[in-house]
Amino acid sequence: MTHLLLTVGKPKTDHARAGIELYRRRLKPYGGCGHQVVRACRAAGGRSQAEIISRQDKRIVDALQDRDRVWALDLRGRGWSSKEWARRLDQARLAGTGRLVLVIGGALGLGETVLQRADSRVSLGPITLPHELAAVVALEQLYRGHTILAGTPYHRA
């Protein structure tokens, strides 16, 4: 199974880019992980927050394939332990989906169109994270889930 990190906007800091690349490299033995960026919609022209989210949602949905299993990172989602990430990853692997796509919205989050398309809504906890840091944390958990399934010593619970 391949993986895709789908984010709104490019990471702006060197640290975020380096963290994303670190876990993308680590995921190579587990099917690899692409990173696709959809352009953020700006508030120019007096656009409302709802219109901005709607436009970004359309860009995200357009980037998805029919067979993708989509995990949307959303504050209102359910928090998973690392072992739950592994269990759900194993389920996705066994289901034989084409790609597992982790979707991370922009500063305003994700809209209902993406959330309805998602197979799971995952929360990284009640704290507010910049979306580029959320991307690094999500990829680390994806990697950790694979190492739990492979029985490697990375995870120490």
Buried (B, 14 or more C-beta within 10 A) or exposed (E): BBBBBBBBBEBEEEEBBEBBBBBBEBBEEBEEBEBEBBEBBEEEEEBEEEEBBBBBBBBBBEBBEEEBBBBBBBBEBEEBEBEBBBBBBBEBBEEEBEBBBBBBBBEBBBBEBBBEBBBBBBBBEEEEBEBBBBBBBBBBBBBBBBBBBEEEEEBEE
